[in-house]
Amino acid sequence: MELTDRVIRILYVGGVGLIASDSFGRVHLLDDDLNVVRSSPRVPNGRPLYGLAVADGWVIGKDRMGAVLRWSLDTLDLVNRLDPATVCDPAKLIEGEEPSPVSSRGIGIWGGRVFVTSGYHVQMLVLDLETFEVIEIRDNMCGESPMEWASTDHSHRHAISDKNGNLRFGSFETMEFSDHVKLDDGNIHRVRYDARHDRFWCTQDFGEGETADIANGVVVVSMNGEKEAEALFARDDVEFVIFSPDYSKAYSGGFDSELHIFDNSSRELRIDRTISGFSHQLSDITVSPAGDVYVLCQDGEIVRLTGDGDFVRGLGFKRQAVWDIQQSLEDPAVLYCATDSGVAVAEVRQRASGPTLAVVEDHQTGHGFTRRIAPVDGGWVGITRDRQVFRMARGGERQWTRSLPGLPHTVAASPDRARVLIATNAGALELDAPTGAERTTLQVDGLPVWTGCYLPTGERVLATRNGVIAVFGEEADEPRWRLDQGEYPKRMWAQDGLLYVVGDGGLKEIEIGRGETRRWGDLLSNTAENATISDGVVCASSYGMQIAAYAYEGDEFLGFMEDLPDYPKALSIVRGSDGAPHLLAGCRTGLLSLYRMDKPAAEGTFAKLEDRWLPRRATRYSLSAASYSEQQ
């Protein structure tokens, strides 16, 4: 047997093996060598399981809409499911309120009871672990934010965290969590009790104060809630922290794709070793009683390491995703798709049913996944997760490749296609498009640059992780205009004389020299990932597995899809034979979904036309390690 759906969470259970939950609501048991031993039955309308816990012979899970499920640990048979829409206190709901999607991980288990935020985030369910009966529906102990993590590692000093950076101390015995400390401007995904030094370690997504959206990592908090120390090693979300069985080591990592191994023999926070080269961002970790470390990558790959971080084996998961879709310069019906394995070329063809996609080329680069792509004459320039940039012609001829100084985020081509601009954690790099030779480098306050683009004038625009937007003249090293809009970006482009930035806060329209003029993002439950503007309609996708449609004029809400099978990453507008716009969404799993946009707004605007999947392939990666002295 092999896993076919992307794993979301992993948890090693002593004497049993590795329990994994996936994107379609199933749980699996793997042995130490990452072989699948058994799997649970498929769940009707199964959704990603973000919460995962094991206690007293039961596996407890929570999916992205708030359903709570229970399986037998021995057989993985599904025994119970509590519906997120109806298991609630209706008296405390807003009229017409429905469950909200969220990737909440928090499940607390203590004294034979299960504590979990419901599908309505202001409410918390208290369940009997043995019978799964609902004992109480009460106000959420985290307020309006879902509980993100629950730590019951200490005998009586428990801790819970939320998605607004709050850490609370108390006890599930009394249900009182009155001691509070603010540690982050975003999620605290993990809270772990350090039994060696009698303290708690917490992760950060954004950081706080002066370093917010600049540097983040792990924060150590004393038993009375005082901040003791921090290690700001990350420039992106930190997803986990966990200890070795004897607490001599701590392991932490996240979206920077690096695993940091801390020497926890003393109270000083010291990274002893850093492991890099994973296939993707890191999303979860678990440690066996024997000290083996299992790391989950965002693409579903699972890597087994020794306690010191040496590679043992990988799952070899066959993955695929579509990260970016760009029209070719020569023909707007030819689409370049950035994928996990390289670049696919699709053609939009007209049939009796409407436009359809035909994949005509599928190139494997041999690098990490292709994160973004920019069309140039006769082909494209792409950037990869393993810090490479390459130019390729139609047909697959490689014209040049070069290494990058930092993790790349976006790539854009100048209006005359003579230059390409790459945004990286080490700043921006501008290259000569025909040869790949370096033309210049650009910095904005020495910060990671998360996206960049060109204006029609050829001027370069950069946006940093902490939301500074800077416009540079064609030959200038210093910006002629800057805007500190305070929200981190994901993508940026110029269209019809205006600048558009998508990311935290939704999609923003910016007039150079003036500032923000419009914004769209209502009902999006998480960071906006991508957007399109065409024919008077704005479409935006989010990390909440959602796609929304708005009117460009008047900002009227036109349509909404949120029960998508996986994360939509790439968006593009394609045309039917009559010129009517259709939305093409590229998703994880390699899914390309084509939607008509001709339904009345009252019916949601979108109508699915077709789905097409790109072939899945096993990932390629090679791990490397740097010691503490090599990092200095």
N, C-alpha and C positions, 0 to 999 in steps of 0.2 A: 504493500500500500504506500501511497505517497500523498502528501498534502497538496491540494489543488487550489485552496483559497488562502489568502494572505492572513498570517497569524497576527493578532493584535496584542495579546498579552501572554506571558509565560510565568510559570510558578513551579519550582521544584518541590515535590512532596517526598520527604524521607520515607524509604521503604516502598515507594510506589513508582516514582519517576517524574518526568517533566509533563506538567499539564499545560496545554496551550488552548487559547480561545481564538476564533477566527472571525473574518469579516462577514460571515453569513450565519452567525449565531450558534456555531457548533463548538464543542470542546473535544480535545484529543489527548491521548496519552502517548508519549514518546519514551523510548528507553534512553540509556546514557549515550548510546551511539547515534541518537537522533532518528532511529527507526520508529515508524508509527506502529503502535501495539494495538490500539483500538480507537474508535471515534464514536461520538454520539450520533443519534439519528439527525437528519436534517429537520430544522424547525420551519414550519410554514411562515413565510414572510420574515425569515431570519435576518437579523440586523447585527452589525458589529458589536462584539462583546468587549467593552472597555473596562468594566469592573470584573475582577476575578479573585476569588478567595476559596480556601479549603479549610474545613473544620469538621471533626467528628464524623468522618465518613461521607461528607457531602461536599459537592462543588457548588459554589454560589456565584452567579454571574449577573451583571447588569448591562443591558444593551443601550445603544445610543438614544433611544426614545424613552428610556426609564423602565422598561419591563425588567422584572427581577425573576431569575430562573434558578432551579435547583436540580442537580443531577446526582445520581448515586456515584460515589467515587470508585466503587468496585467495578461497576459495569458501564458507567457513563450513560446509562439510560436516563432520559429526561423524566422527572417526576412531577415538577410543579412549574407553573408560569403565572406570575401576577401581572395583569394587564396594566399598562401605564395610564390609560385613559380613565379607567373606572375605579381602580384601587386608590382612593383619595378621600379627602373630606370635602364634599361638594360645597358645603356652606362657606368655605374660605376661597372659592375660586371666583375669578372675574367672569361675568356673563360671556358665554361662548368660548371660554379659555380651553385650549388644547395642550397636550404635553409638548414640551419644547425639546428638540434634539440637543444633546450635549455629550462630549466625550469624557464623562465623569468616571473616575476610577475608584472612588471611595466606598468601601464596604467595611464596616466595623463589626466584629464578632466578639462578644464578651458575655459570660455567664449564661450561655445557652440561648442568646438572643442575637439577632442580626439587625444592624442599624444601617439604613441606606436612604439617600435622597430619592424621592419619588419622581415620576414624570413631570410633576409640577414642583419646581425647584424650591418653593417656599415651604414644602411639606416633607416630612421624614417618616418613613415606615419603620416600625419596630416589629420584628417577626420572631416567632418561635422557631429556633433552628431545627428542632426535631419534627415538628408537625407542619411547619411553614405557615401557620395561621397568623393573621395580622393581630398583634396584641394591641397596638396603638398607632394612630396616625396623629402626629404632633407637628408643631412648628419646627422647621429646620434649625438645628443648632448653629448653622453657619449663616443664618439670615436668608438673604435672597440668592446667594450663590450656592450651587451644588457643593456638597462635601467632596473634596478632591482626594483626600487620603485620610485614613484613620490608623493611628499607631497604638497598638495595645501590647507592645513588647515589654513595657515596664509593668510591674505587678499592680500598681495603683495609679501611677501618673500617666494618664493617657493624653494623646494629642490628636487634634484634627486640623486639617488645612482646607482652604477653599480656593476658588479661582480668582479671587481678588487680592491674593497675597497675604491673607490673614492666617495666623497660627494661634490656636486656642488650646489651653491646657485644662484638664479636669478629669472626669471619670465617667465611663459608661455605666458604672454601678449606680451613680446618683443622677446621671444625665445632666450634670452641671459642668459647663466649660466656661468659667467666668474669667480666667486669666488669659489675656490677649496681647499679642505682639504683631506688628506689621513688618513683614520681611521682604515684600516684593510688590511691584505694580501689576503683576499678573499671577499666573498659576504657581502654587507650590505643589508640585506633582508628588513628591515623596517626603515623608518625615520618618526618620529611623532613630530608635534609641540606641545609643552607644554605651553598652554595658561595661566596657573597659574604663571609660572616663566619666560615666554617669552624666550624660548630656544628650542632646538631640541634634541630628544633622538634618538640614532641610535644603531642598533644591530651589533654584530661582529660574524663572523664565525671562524676565526683563531686567532684573536688578532693581535698585531703589535709589532715591535721592539723586545725587550728582552723577552716579554711574548708570542710571536708568536708561535702557536701550543702548548702552555703550558697552558695559561689561557686567557679567553675572556669573554665577557658579553655585557654590554651596555655602550655607551659613550655619554656624554652630551656635546653639542656644543652650544656656544653662538650665538646670531643673526649675529655676524660678522665673524663666522666661527672658533672661537678660542675654543680649547678643554678645557672644564670647569672641568669635573670630569669623573670618570669611576667606574663601579662596575664589577669586574672580577669574577663572580660567577660560570662560566661554564667551562667544560672540553671538550665540543663538540659544534657543531654549535648552535647559538642562532637564532631562526627563526622569532621571533616577539616581538614587544613591543606595548602597547596600553594603553590608559587612561580610568579611570572611567568618567562618564559624567561631574562631577564637578572637575576633574583633581586632586582630593585629593589622588588618588591611581594610580599607574602604574603597569602593569602586563607584565612579560617577561618570556620567556622560550624557550626550543628547544629540541635538541636531547639527553640531559641528563634526559629527562622525568620528569622534575620538573618545577612547575609554581611558580615564585617568585612574591610576592605582595609587592610593594614598598609603603612606606608612603611618599607621595609627598607634605605633608603640609608645609615642609620647603625645601630649596634648597639642603640640604644634601641628598645624595643618601643612603637610609636606607631600607633594606629589613625587612619588618614587619612580614611576614609569608611566609612559603614555603610549597606548596602542592606537595606530591609525591604519588607514587603508581598507576599512570596511566598505561593503558594497553600497551603503546608503547611510542616512541618518540613523542614529541609535534611538530606539523607542522603549526598550525594557531590558531588565536583567534579573537573573536569579542565580543563587549559589546553592550547590548541593551540600549535604552534611559532610561529604568528603573534601569539600573545598573547591570543586570544579565550578567554573563560571560559565554561564550560558547567557549570551548576548543576543538580543533580538534587534534586527535591522528593520527599518520602516518598510522595506520592500518585501518582508516576509522571510528573509534569510535568517537562520539561527546559527550561531557560531559557538562551538564549545572551546573553552580555553582552560589552561591550568590556572591555579591560583595566582601565579606570577604573570599571567597574560600570554603564555605561549600557546600557539595554535594547536588544537587537537584535531578537530574536523568541523566541516560545515554541512548544513542540511542539503545544499544544492537545490534550493527551492526555485522552481521555474516561475519567473515573474515577468510582468510587462506593465507599462504605463505610458500614457501620452502626456508629455509635459508642456508642449508648445506646438501650435499650428500656425504656419505662416504661408501666405500666398506667394507663389513664384513671381518674379518680376515679369517674365515673358507671357504668363497666362494665369489669370486669377482663378481658373478652374483647376490648376495644379497646386497641390498643397504639400508643404514640407512638414513632416511630423517628427518632433524630437521624442525619442522613446528610450526605454530602459536599455535596449540593446544597440541603439544607434540612431538611424534616421530612416523613416519610411516615407515614400512618395505616393500620394493618392491623387486620383483624378475624379472630378465631379462630372458624372455623365447623366444625360437627361433620358428618362424612360417614361413609360405611360403612367407610372405611379408618382412621378416627380423626380427630383435629383437623387442620385445614388452614388455611392463611393466605390471606386475600384482601386485597390492597392497594386501599383505597377512596379514599385521598387521597394526593397527592404534590405538596408545595408547595416551590417554589424561592424562597429568601429574597433572593437577590441579594447575600448576604454571603459570608464565608468559610465553611468547613464548620462544621456545627453539632456542637459537641463533646459537649455534655451537654444533657439536657432534664429539666424537672421538671413534673409534672402539676399543674394548678390547675383551679379551677371552669370547666368549659366549654372547656378547651384546655390550653395549656402555656406555659412560659417556657423559652427556649433561649439558650445562649451560643455565640458563634461565634469562630473562630480569629482574625478580624480585629478582636477586642476590642469586640464588640457584644453586647448583651443585648436580647431582644425577647419580647413576649407576643403570642400568636396564638390565635384561637378556632378551634374545629372549623369546617371550611369554608374557612379561610385568611384570615379577617379579621385584619389587623394592628392591635393595640390600642395598643401603644407600643413604641418602640425608644430605646435610649440607648447612648452610648459608655462604655467602661470604662477605668479608669486604668492597667490593666496586663493582661498576657496572662491570660485566664481559664482555669481548670482544671475547676471543677465548679459546679453550681447545685443548690440544694435549696429546697423550699417548707416553710414552717412547718406544724405540725399543723392550724391553723385556716385555712391558705392565705392569710393576710393579708400575709405577708412572704416574701421570697425572699432567700437568702443565697448570695453568689457569692464563690468563692475565686479570688484572682488573685495574680500576682507582686508586686503592690503592696499586698497585704494582703487583708482581706475587706471586702465591701461588702454592707450590708443595704438592700433596697429595699422600698417599699410595693408589694405585688403588684398591686392594681387600677390604679395610676397609673404605676408605675415611678419615683416620687420617692424620693430618697435619705433613708433614715431614720438610718443611722449607718455609721461605718467602725470596723473592729476590727483590731488589730495583735497579733502575737505576736513579741516581741523584734525587730520591724522586719524579719522574714524573709518570703520568699515563702510564701504559703499555698497549698497544693496541693489541699486538699479541705476540705469543710465539710458539716455537716448539722445538723438539729435533733433534740433529744430530745423525747419525748412531752410533757414539761413546757413545751416552748417554748424551753428553753435552747439556746444555740448552741454547737456544737463545731467547732473549727478544728484542722487538722493541717498543720504546716509541712513544707517539703521535707526538713529534717533530722530529722523524726520526733517533734517536740514536739506533743503533743495537749493542747489547752486548752479548758476548759468555761467559758462565760460565761453568767451569769444573763441574763434577758430584757432588762433595762435596764442591765446592768453593762458598764463599759468595761475592767475587769480580770478575769482568770479566777479562778474560785473553786476550781478544781482543775486540775492539769496533770500530765502524764506524759511524760517524755522516754524514749521507747521505742527511739530510735536508728535507725529504719529508715524510708526514705521511703515515703509513701503514694501511692496512685493514686485510690482511692475509699473512701467511708466512709458508713455508714448506721446507724440505730438500728432494732432489731428485738427484740420480746419483752423489752423492758427492758434490753437489752444493746447495746453498741456494737461494730460490726464494721469493721475496717480492712483493706483489701487493698492489697498493694504488695510492696515488698522484704521477703523473709522469708515470703511466703505470705499466708494469711488469718488474722487475729488476732481473737479475741473478748476484749473488754475490759469489765470491770465498773467503772463510774464510781466513783471513790473508793477503788478497790482496785488495779486494774491488769489485766494480761493473765491470762486464765483458760484459754484454749485456743488452739491453733494448728494449721492444716492447710497442707500444701505439699509433702509427700513426692513425689519424682520430677519435680516441676516444674523444668525446666532453666534458667528465667529468671524475671524479675520477674512476680509474679502481677498480672494486669490487671483481673480482675473475678471475682465469685463470687455464688452464690445459696445460700440455706439453706431447705430445704423438706422436709416429710415425713420428717425424720430423715436426709436426705442433703445433704451439702455438695458443691457443684460449683464448681470454680475453673479459670479459664483463665489462660494465661501468654503472655509474649512469645516463648516457644519454640514457638508454634503448637500448643499442647497444651490439652486439657481433661481434668481429673481429677475423680473422684468419691470421696468419703470418707463413712464413717458418722459422723453427728454424735456419737453416744454410742460411746465406745470408739475412735474415730479409725481404724476399720478401712478399709483401702484397697479400694475397690469397683470402680473402672473407670478406663480411661485411653485417650485418643485423642491421638496426636501426629503423625500424618501428614496433617494437615488441609491444604486447598488454600491457605489464607492465614491471616493473624492473626485469631483470634476476639477481638472487642472488647466486644460487648454480650451479656449473658446475662439471660434471664428465664425464669420458670416459667409455663407455660400448662397448662390442664386439658383432659382429654378429657371426653366426655359422662358417664363414670362417676366423674369427679373425679380420675382418676389424673394425676400430674404428668408433664409433658413438658418437656424442656429446649429452649429456643429460643436459638440462637447467631447473633448478627449479626457479620459479618466484613468485612474488606476485600473488594473486588470487588463490594460490594453484596449479598453472599450472606446469605440467611436460611435456616439449617438447623434442622430440627425433629427431635428425637430422642425416641423412647420411652425410658423408664428402668426397664423391667420385666424385662430379662434378668438371669439369676442373676449374682451377683458374680464367680463363676468364669469367666463368659463376657464380663465387661466392662461390665455394666449398660446401656450405651448401644446403641440400635438406630436407625439412620437411618430416618426416616419420609419426609421430603421436603426438597427444596431449592427455593428461590425466589430469583431475582435481581432487584434493583431496576435500573431503567434507568441506564446510564452517561451522563454528561454532561461536556462540556469545562468546565474550571475557569475561574473569573473571578478576576482579581487585577490589582492596579496597584502597581508598584514605586515606592518613594520613597527618597531618599538624604539622609543627614545628614552634614555635614562634621565634622571633628574639633572645630572651634571650637563648632559647634552642639550637640555632645554634652556640653560642659563646663558 
